[in-house]
Amino acid sequence: MVILIDEIMQIASEIRKIIEYGTKAPSGHNTQPWKFRLCENEIQIHPDFERALPIVDPDNHALYISLGCAAENIILAGRNLGCNPDLKIEKDTDGVNFISIKVQRDSAAQKDDLFNYIEKRQVTRNAYDDTSIVSKDLKQLIDAAEFKGVHIRSFSTQEEIDQLVPFIIEGSNLQFHKKAFVNELVSRIRFSKKEVEEKRDGIWHSSMGMPGVGLVLGNLIMKKFVDTKSEAKRWKKIIRSTPTFILFLAEKDDVVHWVNTGRALQRFGLMATKLQINHAHVNMPCEEIEVRKKMALALGIEKQHPLLLVRLGYSKRMPYSYRRPVEEVFG
Ligand SMILES: Cc1cc2nc3c(=O)[nH]c(=O)nc-3n(C[C@H](O)[C@H](O)[C@H](O)COP(=O)(O)O)c2cc1C
């Protein structure tokens, strides 16, 4: 009896740990738009639409990419504990897609070294120095991220990067023209340590390299002094210091491919961490649908869907973002 209770306690603590690794995943504006549920040998990841971003992500593609990132962490953590997790996309009784991961002990389960980088990974929004990424590392990154229905294209020469620049600037301009976009973004920035410690989500000012100015001044600065012009200038500077961009292309624009893109992004981020290469998002040309289509056409990939644009490079790392505790993401 005592042994049974010990075993149950150990399983409960292992499952808690696995879910905690899931919560370490990246998500758009760090909304952490997930709810985890347990069903026998299955961990379910459901979307939390109360944490959706209807202006920047009206079709929820970024939300499901975030769930895919969390799923990949859970799979890596499960394998590390000697299980062989099996992922499927299911629908709940309301027809809403969720991720089901069956977790069973398997003596043939293979550990994956990328697990060791889950807690170290971060999005690093600094400007990078112009050190190139060596081709051996670039190949490892691309190989880590190749996934069913997801393809990776890299842009490293000046000519290649120049192809992206007009779309990055057009996407940024369109977004900063929209009051609703700025309001949604600002509502997710945590301008003081007190606020981020209370909410444990959102984009903490320190993780963006901004000083803690508090809610009122932060709102004022973002709404009065940040505009299309200042953003375009900031992006041009960042682009100049970026040696390589990576575009994630999905074969289809649906939930299965969004989740697979998330799994690919997570493996990419973990491999980058292992190789001590920093990465951050430049998603504006993928988020603005008209720009996304134009960019795909210009790059000769109009049959594919560019869902994420990421920059790579070297810089100092930033303070880590916060996460909500496991108890809050359960149910
Ligand atoms: C689907 C997706 C879209 C994202 N889009 C952006 C973006 O447009 N700009 C940005 O700076 N970060 C973006 N991020 C990064 C998140 O803001 C970041 O993951 C979150 O703040 C948590 O920080 P961490 O990844 O360092 O833990 C995105 C992440 C995901 C998964």
The ligand as a Tripos MOL2 file, in Angstrom:
@<TRIPOS>MOLECULE
LIG
   31    33     1     0     0
SMALL
NO_CHARGES

@<TRIPOS>ATOM
      1 C1          4.0160   32.1500  -32.5920 C.3       1 LIG1
      2 C2          4.9090   33.1650  -31.9470 C.ar      1 LIG1
      3 C3          4.9300   34.4650  -32.4320 C.ar      1 LIG1
      4 C4          5.7790   35.4150  -31.8590 C.ar      1 LIG1
      5 N1          5.8320   36.6720  -32.3880 N.ar      1 LIG1
      6 C5          6.6970   37.5590  -31.8980 C.ar      1 LIG1
      7 C6          6.8530   38.8360  -32.5020 C.ar      1 LIG1
      8 O1          6.1920   39.1420  -33.5010 O.2       1 LIG1
      9 N2          7.7520   39.7060  -31.9710 N.ar      1 LIG1
     10 C7          8.5140   39.3680  -30.8790 C.ar      1 LIG1
     11 O2          9.3370   40.1860  -30.4480 O.2       1 LIG1
     12 N3          8.3980   38.1490  -30.3020 N.ar      1 LIG1
     13 C8          7.5230   37.2570  -30.7770 C.ar      1 LIG1
     14 N4          7.4360   36.0190  -30.2110 N.ar      1 LIG1
     15 C9          8.2640   35.7000  -29.0530 C.3       1 LIG1
     16 C10         7.4780   35.8330  -27.7590 C.3       1 LIG1
     17 O3          7.1770   37.1880  -27.4950 O.3       1 LIG1
     18 C11         8.2680   35.1910  -26.6290 C.3       1 LIG1
     19 O4          8.3220   33.8170  -26.8780 O.3       1 LIG1
     20 C12         7.6170   35.4320  -25.2790 C.3       1 LIG1
     21 O5          7.6890   36.7850  -24.9390 O.3       1 LIG1
     22 C13         8.2730   34.6170  -24.1740 C.3       1 LIG1
     23 O6          9.6500   34.8840  -24.1270 O.3       1 LIG1
     24 P1         10.7130   33.7020  -24.2410 P.3       1 LIG1
     25 O7         10.4820   33.0050  -25.5380 O.co2     1 LIG1
     26 O8         12.0530   34.4030  -24.1940 O.co2     1 LIG1
     27 O9         10.5120   32.7880  -23.0800 O.co2     1 LIG1
     28 C14         6.5940   35.0550  -30.7540 C.ar      1 LIG1
     29 C15         6.5630   33.7390  -30.2750 C.ar      1 LIG1
     30 C16         5.7240   32.7970  -30.8550 C.ar      1 LIG1
     31 C17         5.7130   31.3920  -30.3400 C.3       1 LIG1
@<TRIPOS>BOND
     1     1     2 1
     2     2     3 ar
     3     2    30 ar
     4     3     4 ar
     5     4     5 ar
     6     4    28 ar
     7     5     6 ar
     8     6     7 ar
     9     6    13 1
    10     7     8 2
    11     7     9 ar
    12     9    10 ar
    13    10    11 2
    14    10    12 ar
    15    12    13 ar
    16    13    14 ar
    17    14    15 1
    18    14    28 ar
    19    15    16 1
    20    16    17 1
    21    16    18 1
    22    18    19 1
    23    18    20 1
    24    20    21 1
    25    20    22 1
    26    22    23 1
    27    23    24 1
    28    24    25 2
    29    24    26 1
    30    24    27 1
    31    28    29 ar
    32    29    30 ar
    33    30    31 1
@<TRIPOS>SUBSTRUCTURE
     1 LIG1         1 GROUP 0 **** ****
